Amino acid sequence: MKRYILQISMIAALAIGACGEKANSPEAKKAKLESLKKEIAKLQGEANLLEKELNSGADAALGKTVEVSTVSRGLFQSYIMIEGTADANESTIATPKVPGTVIRVMVQPGAQVSAGQVLAQLDNTAISQGKNELNQQLVFVTTLFEKQKRLWEKGVGTEVQYLSAKNQKEALEKSLKTLEAQIDMYNIKAPISGTLESVEAKVGQAVAPGMPLFRVVNMANIKIKADVAESHSKKIKAGDQIKIYFPDLKSEVTTQISFAAKYIDPLNRTFRVETKLPKVENLKPNMIAKLKIVDYENKSAISVNSNSVQSTESGSFVVVAKTVAGKNGAAQGFVAERRKVTIGKTSEGLTEIIEGLNEGDLVITAGYQELNDGQAISGEWMKGK
């Protein structure tokens, strides 16, 4: 029996020794490392999930971030938008009055000229010779008249002789003036004062009446003209305010309509409007202009960004930030509230609100999409509220 027990003890000791050797083996250590890594990954995942839930709860308590604009009263205008062109009140061409050949051009493009200034001369040789002959005849007839006058004053000769000499002299003087006027027609003159925009005349060129040889523009007197649809005839009249924008110059001026036609063109069903301009740098005739004519004005209007106004089958509404009061009556936070509104005119990104908003209301201008009534909101604008 003792021998049997001893054998069992020896077998147990060998088994325990074998197990200890197996636990300390590399395979056992690798298995244990993998098990620990899985446990760590599991714990890390649980920690991340818990952190996400905590952050989500904090954001929900703070509210969705939005931007707001405080409602106030001010000037609201709507416009009729049309296109017009710049036109010089004084813009014309200089043409010959008689046929001839250009012998002299006295100006260059861009020159400032005065009304009546000679721009070019035509060959007038033949008619000038006629003037020389008349001058010689006039000298002779004038001498005869003066002698006859002296004799008549001394009582010598007859009155008929005196009057005949006087008539001959005066007739030649009138003929000479007529000839000088004809000679002057060989000068091409500026019809108005202004700037020479083009010079088409060339020395040696044969010209005829009506040929446009020079263009003169008075840049100090430019107007804007446009054709307006007859549907606006009741809304537009002389004296109305108008804003004029020049796309090429990137400039805008404000002025008044100086003329509104009462005649409707039957071909295009429009009427003409014109407005005088103050001096605009670099403005040129025929330049395109965008006209904004005020057709409605409210000096004490409530208006909001048009993007903030949403429309449904039941009407229009905006989303405002509403104060939530705490137990003691102090402001505790803000929530979104859909406010039904009645809208008026819309112009340049703004919409007039007839009813539904008051001064001081906070209209949500960004982040209003998918907001529900009573949903908590926040933003930088809350500071100081």
C-alpha positions in Angstrom: 0.0 0.0 0.0 2.8 2.4 0.9 4.5 1.5 -2.3 1.3 2.2 -4.3 0.9 5.6 -2.7 4.5 6.5 -3.4 4.0 5.7 -7.1 0.9 7.9 -7.3 2.8 10.8 -5.6 5.6 10.4 -8.1 3.2 10.4 -11.0 1.5 13.6 -9.7 4.8 15.4 -9.2 5.8 14.6 -12.8 2.4 15.8 -14.1 2.7 19.1 -12.2 6.2 19.6 -13.5 5.0 19.0 -17.0 2.2 21.5 -16.7 4.6 24.1 -15.4 6.9 23.6 -18.3 3.9 23.9 -20.7 2.6 27.2 -19.1 6.0 28.8 -19.5 6.4 27.7 -23.1 6.4 30.3 -26.0 3.1 29.0 -27.4 1.4 29.6 -24.0 2.7 33.1 -23.8 1.6 34.0 -27.3 -1.9 32.7 -26.6 -2.1 34.8 -23.4 -0.9 37.9 -25.3 -3.6 37.5 -27.9 -6.2 37.1 -25.3 -5.1 40.3 -23.5 -5.1 42.3 -26.8 -8.6 41.3 -27.5 -9.7 42.3 -24.0 -8.0 45.7 -24.4 -9.6 46.3 -27.8 -13.0 45.4 -26.3 -12.5 47.8 -23.4 -11.3 50.6 -25.8 -14.3 50.2 -28.0 -16.7 50.5 -25.0 -14.8 53.6 -23.8 -15.1 55.3 -27.2 -18.8 54.5 -27.4 -19.4 55.9 -23.9 -17.4 59.1 -24.7 -19.5 59.6 -27.9 -22.7 59.2 -26.1 -21.6 61.8 -23.5 -20.5 64.3 -26.1 -23.8 63.8 -28.0 -25.8 64.5 -24.9 -23.8 67.7 -24.3 -24.4 69.0 -27.8 -28.1 68.2 -27.5 -28.2 70.2 -24.3 -26.4 73.1 -25.9 -28.6 73.2 -29.1 -28.0 73.4 -32.8 -25.6 76.2 -33.9 -27.3 78.9 -36.0 -26.8 82.5 -37.1 -29.4 85.2 -36.6 -30.2 88.7 -37.7 -32.0 91.3 -35.5 -35.1 92.7 -37.2 -35.2 96.5 -37.6 -37.2 99.0 -39.6 -35.6 100.9 -42.5 -35.9 102.0 -46.2 -37.1 99.3 -48.6 -37.2 99.9 -52.3 -38.1 97.7 -55.3 -36.9 98.4 -58.8 -37.8 97.9 -62.4 -34.6 96.6 -64.1 -34.0 97.7 -67.7 -31.1 98.2 -70.0 -30.1 101.5 -71.7 -27.3 103.2 -73.5 -25.3 106.3 -73.1 -26.0 109.0 -75.7 -24.5 112.4 -76.2 -27.1 115.1 -76.5 -24.7 116.9 -78.9 -23.2 114.4 -81.3 -23.1 115.2 -85.0 -21.0 114.9 -88.2 -19.3 117.6 -90.3 -19.9 117.3 -94.0 -18.9 119.4 -97.1 -21.5 121.8 -98.4 -20.1 121.7 -102.0 -18.3 119.1 -104.0 -14.6 119.5 -104.3 -11.1 118.2 -103.5 -9.6 118.3 -100.0 -6.4 120.4 -100.0 -5.9 120.8 -96.3 -6.9 118.9 -93.1 -6.4 121.2 -90.1 -7.2 118.9 -87.1 -6.5 115.5 -85.6 -8.7 112.9 -83.8 -9.2 113.8 -80.2 -8.8 117.5 -80.7 -11.1 119.9 -78.9 -12.9 122.2 -81.4 -15.3 125.1 -81.2 -18.5 125.6 -83.1 -17.6 127.2 -86.5 -14.0 126.2 -86.4 -12.5 125.3 -89.8 -11.6 121.6 -89.9 -10.6 121.2 -93.5 -10.5 123.2 -96.8 -11.5 122.3 -100.3 -9.9 123.6 -103.5 -11.6 126.9 -104.3 -9.2 128.2 -106.9 -11.7 128.9 -109.6 -14.2 130.8 -107.5 -11.4 132.7 -105.8 -10.4 134.1 -109.2 -13.9 135.4 -109.7 -13.5 137.2 -106.4 -10.4 138.9 -107.6 -12.2 140.2 -110.7 -15.0 141.5 -108.7 -12.6 143.3 -106.4 -11.1 145.1 -109.4 -14.4 146.1 -110.7 -15.5 147.3 -107.2 -12.4 149.5 -107.0 -13.2 151.1 -110.3 -16.9 151.6 -109.6 -16.1 153.0 -106.1 -13.7 155.5 -107.6 -16.4 156.7 -110.1 -19.0 156.9 -107.4 -16.8 159.0 -105.2 -16.1 161.4 -108.0 -19.7 161.6 -109.0 -20.6 162.2 -105.4 -18.2 165.2 -105.1 -19.6 166.7 -108.3 -23.2 166.2 -107.1 -22.3 167.9 -103.8 -21.0 170.9 -105.9 -24.1 171.0 -108.0 -22.5 169.6 -111.1 -24.2 166.7 -112.9 -27.6 165.2 -112.6 -29.1 163.2 -109.8 -29.6 160.2 -112.1 -25.8 160.1 -112.7 -25.2 160.1 -109.0 -27.8 157.4 -108.2 -26.5 155.3 -111.1 -23.0 155.3 -109.8 -24.2 154.6 -106.3 -26.3 151.6 -107.5 -23.4 150.1 -109.4 -21.2 150.3 -106.4 -23.7 148.8 -104.0 -24.6 146.0 -106.5 -20.9 145.0 -106.8 -20.6 145.0 -103.0 -23.5 142.6 -102.6 -22.1 140.4 -105.4 -18.8 140.3 -103.6 -20.5 139.3 -100.3 -22.4 136.5 -102.1 -19.2 135.3 -103.6 -17.4 135.3 -100.3 -20.2 133.3 -98.8 -19.8 130.8 -101.6 -16.1 130.6 -101.1 -16.7 130.0 -97.3 -18.7 127.0 -98.3 -15.4 125.4 -99.3 -14.4 125.3 -95.7 -15.7 122.3 -93.6 -16.5 123.6 -90.2 -17.4 122.1 -86.8 -21.2 122.3 -86.3 -20.8 122.2 -82.5 -18.2 122.5 -79.8 -16.8 119.2 -78.5 -14.2 116.5 -79.2 -13.3 115.1 -82.6 -14.1 111.4 -82.3 -13.2 110.6 -86.0 -11.5 112.3 -88.9 -12.1 110.6 -92.3 -11.0 113.5 -94.5 -7.7 113.0 -96.4 -5.7 115.5 -98.6 -6.5 114.9 -102.3 -9.8 113.1 -101.5 -12.7 114.0 -103.7 -15.8 114.7 -101.5 -19.4 115.6 -102.0 -22.2 117.1 -99.8 -23.4 114.6 -97.2 -20.2 112.7 -96.8 -19.4 112.2 -93.1 -15.8 113.4 -92.8 -15.7 114.4 -89.1 -17.6 113.3 -86.0 -17.9 115.8 -83.2 -19.2 114.8 -79.8 -19.8 117.1 -76.8 -18.9 114.8 -73.9 -20.0 117.4 -71.3 -23.6 116.7 -72.1 -24.4 112.9 -72.0 -27.7 111.3 -71.3 -29.0 107.8 -70.8 -31.9 106.6 -72.9 -33.9 103.3 -72.6 -37.1 101.8 -73.9 -39.5 100.6 -71.2 -42.3 98.1 -71.6 -45.8 99.8 -71.7 -46.9 97.7 -68.7 -44.8 100.0 -66.5 -46.3 103.2 -67.9 -48.3 104.0 -64.8 -45.3 103.5 -62.5 -42.7 105.7 -64.3 -42.8 109.4 -64.7 -40.4 112.3 -65.0 -38.7 113.1 -61.6 -38.6 109.5 -60.4 -35.4 108.4 -58.7 -33.2 106.1 -60.8 -29.9 104.3 -60.2 -27.7 103.7 -63.2 -24.9 101.1 -63.1 -22.2 100.9 -65.8 -20.9 97.3 -65.9 -17.8 98.2 -67.9 -16.9 101.0 -65.5 -17.9 99.2 -62.3 -19.6 102.5 -61.1 -23.1 103.6 -60.2 -24.7 107.0 -60.1 -28.1 108.1 -58.7 -30.1 110.7 -60.5 -33.7 111.4 -61.7 -35.7 110.7 -64.8 -35.7 113.8 -66.9 -38.1 112.7 -69.6 -40.7 109.9 -69.9 -42.5 109.7 -73.2 -46.3 109.6 -73.3 -46.2 107.9 -76.7 -46.1 104.1 -77.0 -44.2 102.7 -80.0 -46.6 100.4 -81.8 -43.8 98.2 -83.1 -42.3 97.1 -79.8 -44.9 98.4 -77.3 -42.4 100.5 -75.4 -42.0 104.1 -74.4 -38.7 106.1 -74.2 -37.2 107.4 -70.9 -34.2 109.6 -70.7 -32.1 111.0 -67.8 -29.3 113.5 -67.7 -26.0 112.4 -66.1 -23.5 114.1 -63.8 -19.9 113.8 -65.0 -18.9 110.1 -65.1 -15.2 109.4 -65.7 -14.4 107.4 -68.9 -18.0 107.2 -70.0 -18.4 107.0 -73.7 -21.5 107.3 -76.0 -23.3 104.0 -76.7 -21.9 102.4 -73.6 -24.3 99.9 -71.9 -26.0 101.0 -68.7 -28.2 99.0 -66.3 -31.1 101.1 -65.0 -32.9 100.5 -61.7 -36.0 102.6 -61.6 -37.7 102.8 -58.2 -41.3 101.6 -58.5 -42.0 101.1 -54.8 -40.7 102.6 -51.6 -41.4 102.0 -47.9 -39.3 104.2 -45.6 -40.2 102.2 -42.5 -40.3 98.7 -43.6 -39.4 95.4 -42.0 -37.4 93.3 -44.4 -35.4 90.1 -44.1 -33.0 88.1 -46.3 -35.1 86.4 -49.0 -33.4 83.1 -48.3 -34.8 83.1 -44.8 -38.4 83.1 -46.1 -39.7 79.6 -46.7 -43.0 78.8 -48.5 -45.4 76.0 -48.0 -48.9 75.2 -49.2 -50.3 77.0 -46.1 -48.3 80.1 -46.6 -44.9 81.7 -45.9 -42.9 81.5 -42.7 -39.5 82.4 -41.1 -37.7 80.7 -38.3 -37.0 82.9 -35.3 -35.0 82.4 -32.1 -37.4 82.5 -29.1 -36.2 83.1 -25.6 -36.9 80.3 -23.0 -37.4 81.7 -19.5 -36.3 79.8 -16.4 -38.1 79.4 -13.1 -37.0 82.8 -11.9 -38.1 84.5 -15.2 -34.5 85.0 -16.5 -33.6 83.9 -20.0 -32.4 80.3 -19.8 -31.8 79.7 -23.5 -33.2 79.9 -27.0 -35.3 77.6 -29.1 -36.5 77.7 -32.7 -40.0 78.9 -33.6 -41.7 78.9 -36.9 -43.4 82.3 -37.5 -46.0 82.7 -40.1 -45.6 85.9 -42.1 -47.2 88.0 -44.8 -44.7 89.0 -47.4 -44.8 92.1 -49.7 -42.3 93.1 -52.4 -38.9 91.3 -53.0 -35.9 93.2 -54.3 -32.1 92.7 -54.4 -32.1 89.7 -52.0 -34.5 91.3 -49.5 -38.2 90.5 -48.8 -40.6 93.0 -47.2 -42.6 91.5 -44.3 -46.0 93.0 -44.0 -47.1 91.0 -40.9 -45.6 88.5 -38.6 -42.4 90.1 -37.4 -41.6 92.9 -35.0 -38.6 95.1 -34.3 -36.1 93.2 -32.2 -37.1 89.7 -33.3 -34.2 87.4 -34.1 -34.6 85.8 -37.5 -32.4 82.7 -38.1 -30.5 83.3 -41.3 -28.2 80.2 -41.4 -28.9 76.8 -40.0 -32.7 77.1 -40.2 -33.0 74.0 -42.4 -34.7 71.1 -40.7 -35.2 73.0 -37.4 -38.3 71.9 -35.5 -40.5 74.1 -33.2 -39.0 74.1 -29.8 -35.6 72.7 -30.8 -32.7 74.2 -28.8 -30.4 76.5 -30.7 -27.1 78.3 -29.9 -24.4 80.4 -31.5 -21.9 83.3 -30.9 -24.8 85.7 -31.1 -26.0 84.5 -27.7 -23.2 86.4 -25.9 -24.7 89.4 -24.2 -28.3 88.2 -24.7 
